[in-house]
Amino acid sequence: MATVQMYTTAVCPFCVRAEMLLKQRGVQHIEKIFIDRDPAEREAMMKRTGRRTVPQIYIGETHVGGYDDLAALDRAGKLTALLAS
């Protein structure tokens, strides 16, 4: 299974929903990067993704985007294949 990395904050409802969806699809471990605890991580996230909001999700080297992007990928039937790669 591909590695999953998620930029998050301690109180982000969309992050919780993203984590729930990923776990429903069999993801055992999500590497969480808390941008509210370390301002340098927020800067790194913005440079890496070009976005300011959380969650920002990477599956392997693929930037999926936020929760809406993740859910759309799942509805299109492409999330499981991406996780398997």
FENFENFEN-V905572 format. One record per residue. N is the residue number from 1. PHI is phi as a letter, one per 40 degrees, with the letter a starting at -180 (999 if undefined). PSI is psi in whole degrees, -180 to 180 (none if undefined). D_CENTER is the distance of its C-alpha to the mean C-alpha in Angstrom with 1 decimal. Layout:
N:PHI:PSI:D_CENTER / N:PHI:PSI:D_CENTER
This chain:
1:999:143:14.9 / 2:c:153:12.4 / 3:c:147:10.5 / 4:b:129:6.8 / 5:b:135:5.7 / 6:b:122:3.7 / 7:c:132:6.3 / 8:a:176:8.0 / 9:b:169:11.7 / 10:c:-26:14.1 / 11:b:61:14.9 / 12:b:106:12.1 / 13:c:-32:12.8 / 14:c:-31:10.0 / 15:c:-42:7.6 / 16:c:-44:10.2 / 17:c:-40:10.3 / 18:c:-44:6.8 / 19:c:-42:7.8 / 20:c:-45:11.1 / 21:c:-45:10.4 / 22:c:-42:8.8 / 23:c:-35:11.8 / 24:c:-27:14.1 / 25:c:11:13.4 / 26:g:4:14.4 / 27:c:125:11.6 / 28:c:-36:13.6 / 29:b:133:11.7 / 30:b:122:8.3 / 31:c:111:9.0 / 32:c:132:8.4 / 33:b:111:9.7 / 34:c:106:11.7 / 35:c:-13:12.8 / 36:c:-14:15.5 / 37:c:-22:17.3 / 38:a:107:17.6 / 39:d:-29:18.4 / 40:c:-34:18.2 / 41:c:-36:14.5 / 42:c:-46:14.2 / 43:c:-44:16.5 / 44:c:-41:14.7 / 45:c:-45:11.4 / 46:c:-38:13.8 / 47:c:-42:15.7 / 48:c:-39:13.0 / 49:b:-24:11.2 / 50:g:12:14.2 / 51:b:159:12.6 / 52:b:-14:13.3 / 53:c:158:11.2 / 54:b:154:8.2 / 55:c:157:5.5 / 56:b:121:4.6 / 57:b:133:2.1 / 58:b:133:5.3 / 59:b:112:7.4 / 60:g:-128:10.6 / 61:c:1:11.6 / 62:c:123:10.2 / 63:c:112:8.1 / 64:c:-39:6.9 / 65:h:-144:6.7 / 66:c:-167:6.3 / 67:c:-44:7.3 / 68:d:-39:10.5 / 69:c:-41:9.5 / 70:c:-46:7.7 / 71:c:-39:10.9 / 72:c:-40:13.1 / 73:c:-41:12.2 / 74:c:-46:13.0 / 75:c:-32:16.2 / 76:c:-4:17.2 / 77:g:18:17.2 / 78:b:-11:15.1 / 79:c:-46:12.0 / 80:d:-42:14.3 / 81:c:-40:15.9 / 82:c:-41:12.8 / 83:c:-32:11.9 / 84:c:-20:15.6 / 85:c:none:16.0
